[in-house]
Amino acid sequence: MIGYDRPIARPVAALALAACLAGCAGRERPSARCERPSDPAVLLDLTNSAHARHLRDDARAAELSAVSYADATDGLHVAGQHRQAMEWCEALLFDEIARAHHVAPAQVRTALARQNDTPF
């Protein structure tokens, strides 16, 4: 049996504890607000690849915001409530994006689906 050296055990334990605390210290709680960053209202021409990318990026940001919103909302422990909160927020944000860019909400959702279907 290998000998257990006690003098080194305390510093190793202290170092492990410090590493765990440092890893958690900088984390911010996700936003409990269903909102997207401000974006000027601009008519998008989805035949223009730059405009299509812009819509895709807005849709992706809305999706991430909706997940953060659901993650931060307290009391979503019953099965399905987290998903419902996320879907509600995502629909709200997609509608805002659609209005800001004069496109249909379905086009916002399609832009996101195209990004998620892109092969690697």
Contacts in CASP RR format, 6 or more apart in sequence:
PFRMAT RR
TARGET T0000
AUTHOR 0000-0000-0000
METHOD contacts of the structure
MODEL  1
MIGYDRPIARPVAALALAACLAGCAGRERPSARCERPSDPAVLLDLTNSA
HARHLRDDARAAELSAVSYADATDGLHVAGQHRQAMEWCEALLFDEIARA
HHVAPAQVRTALARQNDTPF
29 72 0 8 1.000
30 67 0 8 1.000
30 68 0 8 1.000
30 69 0 8 1.000
30 71 0 8 1.000
30 72 0 8 1.000
31 65 0 8 1.000
31 68 0 8 1.000
31 69 0 8 1.000
31 72 0 8 1.000
32 69 0 8 1.000
32 72 0 8 1.000
32 73 0 8 1.000
32 74 0 8 1.000
33 69 0 8 1.000
34 65 0 8 1.000
34 66 0 8 1.000
34 69 0 8 1.000
34 88 0 8 1.000
34 89 0 8 1.000
34 92 0 8 1.000
34 93 0 8 1.000
35 65 0 8 1.000
35 93 0 8 1.000
36 58 0 8 1.000
36 61 0 8 1.000
36 62 0 8 1.000
36 65 0 8 1.000
36 93 0 8 1.000
36 96 0 8 1.000
36 97 0 8 1.000
37 61 0 8 1.000
39 58 0 8 1.000
39 97 0 8 1.000
39 100 0 8 1.000
40 100 0 8 1.000
41 99 0 8 1.000
41 100 0 8 1.000
41 101 0 8 1.000
41 102 0 8 1.000
42 100 0 8 1.000
42 101 0 8 1.000
43 101 0 8 1.000
43 102 0 8 1.000
44 51 0 8 1.000
44 52 0 8 1.000
44 54 0 8 1.000
44 55 0 8 1.000
44 101 0 8 1.000
44 102 0 8 1.000
44 103 0 8 1.000
45 51 0 8 1.000
46 52 0 8 1.000
46 55 0 8 1.000
46 103 0 8 1.000
46 107 0 8 1.000
46 111 0 8 1.000
52 111 0 8 1.000
54 101 0 8 1.000
55 97 0 8 1.000
55 101 0 8 1.000
55 103 0 8 1.000
55 107 0 8 1.000
55 108 0 8 1.000
55 111 0 8 1.000
56 111 0 8 1.000
56 112 0 8 1.000
56 114 0 8 1.000
56 115 0 8 1.000
58 97 0 8 1.000
58 101 0 8 1.000
58 108 0 8 1.000
58 111 0 8 1.000
59 94 0 8 1.000
59 97 0 8 1.000
59 108 0 8 1.000
59 109 0 8 1.000
59 111 0 8 1.000
59 112 0 8 1.000
59 115 0 8 1.000
60 112 0 8 1.000
60 115 0 8 1.000
62 90 0 8 1.000
62 93 0 8 1.000
62 94 0 8 1.000
62 96 0 8 1.000
62 97 0 8 1.000
62 108 0 8 1.000
63 90 0 8 1.000
63 112 0 8 1.000
65 89 0 8 1.000
65 93 0 8 1.000
66 86 0 8 1.000
66 87 0 8 1.000
66 89 0 8 1.000
66 90 0 8 1.000
66 93 0 8 1.000
67 86 0 8 1.000
69 85 0 8 1.000
69 86 0 8 1.000
69 89 0 8 1.000
70 76 0 8 1.000
70 82 0 8 1.000
70 83 0 8 1.000
70 85 0 8 1.000
70 86 0 8 1.000
70 89 0 8 1.000
71 82 0 8 1.000
73 82 0 8 1.000
73 85 0 8 1.000
75 81 0 8 1.000
76 82 0 8 1.000
76 85 0 8 1.000
91 105 0 8 1.000
94 105 0 8 1.000
94 108 0 8 1.000
94 109 0 8 1.000
95 105 0 8 1.000
97 103 0 8 1.000
97 105 0 8 1.000
97 108 0 8 1.000
98 104 0 8 1.000
98 105 0 8 1.000
98 107 0 8 1.000
98 108 0 8 1.000
END
